[in-house]
Amino acid sequence: MDAASPGPLSRSGHLVRRFLASLWPGGPSEASEAWARSHLLTGESALWGRMSGPDRRHAVAVARRVDNALDHPERAVLAAALLHDVGKVDSGLGTPARVVATLAAMVGGDRARSGTGRIGRYLRHPSIGSALLAEAGSESLTVAWAAEHHLSGRHWTVDPVIAGALHAADDD
């Protein structure tokens, strides 16, 4: 998040919905899992498999909203929607610790994000995810969106129409 991003309270509804959804165990349905994997490269699919069930459910919902909004966009756009939060796998945090990390970011800002522990890694998930995707051979759009999905629109390098749809779909 940068200085021009919405404040934490403006995102509170989104955060509450994500928290409640994360309490439900398991991943997406078998059909949704197959749909998601059909839009991923081999390396991306391996990263997808490392994501938690609730994160994969969220990602499928985001990707389906993007698919509808952009009328069946190219594969890299759907991969960006499916993998925008993949950097969270590096932290190994479960739901309770993610709540603590989010609160730490609200209170500690950049100081919390600069930490070297699991909370710091969780808060840096955009840059971590971007690096993981680059290493997995993802297309530049997918890599860029992972890095940029918490930035304000003026910092996006992804096509504004695509980035707008990705952002709107994620910020439900």
MIFIFI-299315 format. One record per residue (C-alpha): residue in three letters; x, z, y. Coordinates in pm, 1 decimal, always signed. Last residue first. Example, Ala and Ser with C-alpha at 12.3 -4.5 7.8 and 13.67 -1.06 7.14 Angstrom:
residues 2
+------+----------+----------+----------+
: code :        x :        z :        y :
+------+----------+----------+----------+
:  Ser :  +1367.0 :   +714.0 :   -106.0 :
:  Ala :  +1230.0 :   +780.0 :   -450.0 :
+------+----------+----------+----------+
END
This chain:
residues 172
+------+----------+----------+----------+
: code :        x :        z :        y :
+------+----------+----------+----------+
:  Asp :  -1564.0 :   -319.8 :   -668.2 :
:  Asp :  -1215.5 :   -356.7 :   -520.0 :
:  Asp :  -1077.6 :   -564.7 :   -802.7 :
:  Ala :  -1315.9 :   -859.6 :   -768.0 :
:  Ala :  -1283.0 :   -863.0 :   -388.9 :
:  His :   -902.7 :   -865.4 :   -412.3 :
:  Leu :   -890.6 :  -1146.3 :   -668.6 :
:  Ala :  -1143.4 :  -1353.4 :   -472.1 :
:  Gly :   -953.2 :  -1301.8 :   -146.8 :
:  Ala :   -622.5 :  -1380.9 :   -316.6 :
:  Ile :   -763.4 :  -1708.8 :   -449.5 :
:  Val :   -904.1 :  -1814.7 :   -113.4 :
:  Pro :   -593.8 :  -1689.9 :    +71.6 :
:  Asp :   -347.0 :  -1882.8 :   -151.4 :
:  Val :   -102.1 :  -1617.3 :   -276.7 :
:  Thr :   +163.2 :  -1506.6 :    -27.2 :
:  Trp :    -33.9 :  -1198.5 :    +73.9 :
:  His :   +103.0 :   -982.5 :   +356.0 :
:  Arg :   -173.9 :  -1054.4 :   +610.6 :
:  Gly :   -427.4 :   -968.3 :   +344.4 :
:  Ser :   -326.2 :   -604.1 :   +325.7 :
:  Leu :   -113.7 :   -501.8 :    +30.6 :
:  His :   -242.8 :   -336.7 :   -288.4 :
:  His :   -261.9 :   -660.1 :   -491.4 :
:  Glu :    +73.2 :   -790.6 :   -367.3 :
:  Ala :   +319.3 :   -730.7 :   -650.5 :
:  Ala :    +75.2 :   -813.0 :   -931.9 :
:  Trp :    -47.1 :  -1107.0 :   -724.5 :
:  Ala :   +304.0 :  -1249.6 :   -690.2 :
:  Val :   +377.7 :  -1245.3 :  -1064.2 :
:  Thr :    +49.0 :  -1417.3 :  -1149.8 :
:  Leu :   +100.6 :  -1678.5 :   -877.0 :
:  Ser :   +461.5 :  -1738.2 :   -986.2 :
:  Glu :   +366.2 :  -1824.7 :  -1344.1 :
:  Ser :   +439.1 :  -1565.2 :  -1608.4 :
:  Gly :   +758.8 :  -1582.2 :  -1815.0 :
:  Ala :   +750.2 :  -1230.9 :  -1961.5 :
:  Glu :  +1041.5 :  -1122.6 :  -1738.4 :
:  Ala :   +845.5 :  -1232.6 :  -1432.5 :
:  Leu :   +545.2 :  -1040.2 :  -1560.9 :
:  Leu :   +745.3 :   -721.1 :  -1613.4 :
:  Ala :   +898.8 :   -752.9 :  -1266.4 :
:  Ser :   +556.6 :   -798.4 :  -1104.3 :
:  Gly :   +421.7 :   -504.0 :  -1299.9 :
:  Ile :   +701.0 :   -278.8 :  -1172.1 :
:  Ser :   +643.6 :   -394.8 :   -814.8 :
:  Pro :   +268.6 :   -329.9 :   -834.2 :
:  His :   +304.5 :    -14.1 :  -1046.9 :
:  Arg :   +502.1 :   +173.0 :   -780.4 :
:  Leu :   +254.6 :   +462.7 :   -775.5 :
:  Tyr :   +276.2 :   +492.6 :  -1153.0 :
:  Arg :   +657.2 :   +489.0 :  -1137.0 :
:  Gly :   +652.8 :   +768.1 :   -879.1 :
:  Ile :   +415.9 :   +969.7 :  -1096.0 :
:  Arg :   +634.8 :   +913.8 :  -1402.9 :
:  Gly :   +949.5 :  +1038.9 :  -1237.0 :
:  Thr :  +1184.9 :   +868.4 :   -992.1 :
:  Gly :   +988.8 :   +954.5 :   -680.6 :
:  Ser :   +977.9 :   +695.4 :   -402.3 :
:  Arg :   +602.0 :   +654.2 :   -424.2 :
:  Ala :   +542.0 :  +1024.3 :   -353.2 :
:  Arg :   +764.2 :  +1011.7 :    -41.5 :
:  Asp :   +589.2 :   +693.1 :    +70.3 :
:  Gly :   +253.7 :   +867.4 :    +90.7 :
:  Gly :   +274.5 :  +1241.1 :    +16.3 :
:  Val :    -87.8 :  +1349.6 :    +58.9 :
:  Met :   -282.2 :  +1040.8 :    -46.8 :
:  Ala :     -4.3 :   +934.6 :   -282.2 :
:  Ala :     -0.8 :  +1279.1 :   -443.7 :
:  Leu :   -379.6 :  +1257.4 :   -484.7 :
:  Thr :   -340.0 :   +926.4 :   -666.4 :
:  Ala :    -65.0 :  +1072.2 :   -884.2 :
:  Val :   -276.2 :  +1378.8 :   -971.8 :
:  Val :   -566.1 :  +1151.7 :  -1069.5 :
:  Arg :   -324.7 :   +941.8 :  -1275.8 :
:  Ala :   -211.0 :  +1262.5 :  -1448.5 :
:  Pro :   -567.4 :  +1336.1 :  -1557.9 :
:  Thr :   -625.9 :   +975.8 :  -1675.6 :
:  Gly :   -315.0 :   +930.1 :  -1888.2 :
:  Leu :    +30.5 :   +852.4 :  -1754.8 :
:  Gly :   +282.6 :   +644.6 :  -1951.8 :
:  Ser :   +449.1 :   +538.9 :  -1627.7 :
:  Asp :   +566.2 :   +194.5 :  -1742.5 :
:  Val :   +218.0 :    +93.4 :  -1856.8 :
:  Lys :    +96.5 :   +114.5 :  -1495.7 :
:  Gly :   +289.2 :   -204.5 :  -1419.2 :
:  Val :    +15.2 :   -401.1 :  -1595.3 :
:  Asp :   -227.0 :   -341.7 :  -1306.1 :
:  His :   -258.9 :   -706.0 :  -1190.1 :
:  Leu :   -258.6 :   -827.3 :  -1552.1 :
:  Leu :   -610.5 :   -958.0 :  -1615.5 :
:  Ala :   -672.5 :  -1078.1 :  -1260.6 :
:  Ala :   -333.1 :  -1248.0 :  -1240.5 :
:  Ala :   -391.1 :  -1400.7 :  -1586.3 :
:  Leu :   -721.5 :  -1536.1 :  -1454.7 :
:  Val :   -539.6 :  -1695.6 :  -1162.7 :
:  Ala :   -263.7 :  -1831.3 :  -1389.9 :
:  Arg :   -522.5 :  -1997.3 :  -1616.6 :
:  Glu :   -673.3 :  -2212.7 :  -1344.3 :
:  Pro :  -1005.3 :  -2117.4 :  -1189.5 :
:  His :  -1345.0 :  -2135.6 :  -1361.8 :
:  Asp :  -1592.4 :  -2139.3 :  -1073.2 :
:  Leu :  -1393.3 :  -1936.1 :   -819.4 :
:  Ala :  -1639.6 :  -1648.2 :   -789.0 :
:  Asn :  -1748.2 :  -1660.1 :  -1154.0 :
:  Asp :  -1395.1 :  -1658.9 :  -1296.8 :
:  Val :  -1291.0 :  -1395.4 :  -1042.0 :
:  Arg :  -1578.7 :  -1169.4 :  -1152.4 :
:  Arg :  -1480.6 :  -1229.0 :  -1517.7 :
:  Ala :  -1118.2 :  -1145.3 :  -1437.5 :
:  Val :  -1208.7 :   -816.4 :  -1266.8 :
:  Ala :  -1433.6 :   -709.3 :  -1555.6 :
:  Val :  -1162.3 :   -805.9 :  -1806.0 :
:  Ala :   -907.6 :   -602.4 :  -1607.6 :
:  His :  -1128.8 :   -293.2 :  -1601.1 :
:  Arg :  -1178.1 :   -310.2 :  -1978.1 :
:  Arg :   -801.2 :   -361.5 :  -2024.2 :
:  Asp :   -726.6 :    -57.3 :  -1805.7 :
:  Pro :   -979.8 :   +150.1 :  -2002.7 :
:  Gly :   -818.1 :    +47.3 :  -2332.6 :
:  Ser :   -466.9 :   +122.3 :  -2212.8 :
:  Met :   -224.0 :   -161.4 :  -2146.7 :
:  Arg :    +49.3 :   -233.6 :  -2403.3 :
:  Gly :   -149.7 :   -518.0 :  -2562.8 :
:  Trp :   -172.8 :   -692.2 :  -2226.7 :
:  Leu :   +208.4 :   -688.6 :  -2205.7 :
:  Ala :   +231.1 :   -871.4 :  -2541.5 :
:  Ser :    -37.7 :  -1113.9 :  -2424.3 :
:  Glu :   +164.9 :  -1184.0 :  -2111.9 :
:  Gly :   +466.9 :  -1277.0 :  -2323.7 :
:  Thr :   +256.8 :  -1515.9 :  -2534.6 :
:  Leu :    +80.6 :  -1670.4 :  -2235.3 :
:  Leu :   -259.2 :  -1532.4 :  -2142.1 :
:  His :   -596.9 :  -1696.9 :  -2081.0 :
:  Ser :   -712.9 :  -1696.9 :  -2445.0 :
:  Arg :   -605.1 :  -1330.9 :  -2461.6 :
:  Ala :   -879.2 :  -1236.9 :  -2216.2 :
:  Trp :  -1153.6 :  -1422.8 :  -2402.8 :
:  Ala :  -1041.4 :  -1268.6 :  -2734.5 :
:  Glu :  -1051.3 :   -917.6 :  -2584.6 :
:  Ser :  -1390.9 :   -989.2 :  -2429.6 :
:  Ala :  -1528.6 :  -1098.8 :  -2767.3 :
:  Glu :  -1383.0 :   -794.5 :  -2944.3 :
:  Ser :  -1532.2 :   -568.3 :  -2682.3 :
:  Pro :  -1300.8 :   -419.1 :  -2422.8 :
:  Gly :  -1085.4 :   -117.7 :  -2494.1 :
:  Gly :  -1156.2 :   +225.9 :  -2623.7 :
:  Pro :  -1243.0 :   +564.1 :  -2481.0 :
:  Trp :  -1480.7 :   +627.5 :  -2189.4 :
:  Leu :  -1309.8 :   +861.1 :  -1942.0 :
:  Ser :  -1148.2 :   +564.7 :  -1767.6 :
:  Ala :  -1490.3 :   +443.1 :  -1648.7 :
:  Leu :  -1544.6 :   +768.5 :  -1459.8 :
:  Phe :  -1203.2 :   +744.9 :  -1294.2 :
:  Arg :  -1247.9 :   +376.7 :  -1202.0 :
:  Arg :  -1587.9 :   +452.4 :  -1044.5 :
:  Val :  -1439.9 :   +745.3 :   -847.4 :
:  Leu :  -1147.4 :   +531.7 :   -730.5 :
:  His :  -1374.6 :   +250.5 :   -610.0 :
:  Gly :  -1589.0 :   +497.3 :   -420.4 :
:  Ser :  -1277.8 :   +659.3 :   -271.0 :
:  Arg :  -1131.9 :   +335.2 :   -139.2 :
:  Ser :  -1222.5 :   +399.0 :   +224.9 :
:  Leu :  -1096.4 :   +754.2 :   +179.2 :
:  Pro :   -750.5 :   +633.1 :    +82.4 :
:  Gly :   -701.3 :   +439.8 :   +403.9 :
:  Pro :   -736.1 :    +64.4 :   +406.5 :
:  Ser :   -408.1 :   -122.7 :   +411.5 :
:  Ala :   -236.2 :   -193.5 :   +742.8 :
:  Ala :    +39.5 :    +63.9 :   +693.1 :
:  Asp :   +127.4 :    -72.7 :   +351.1 :
:  Met :     +0.0 :     +0.0 :     +0.0 :
+------+----------+----------+----------+
END
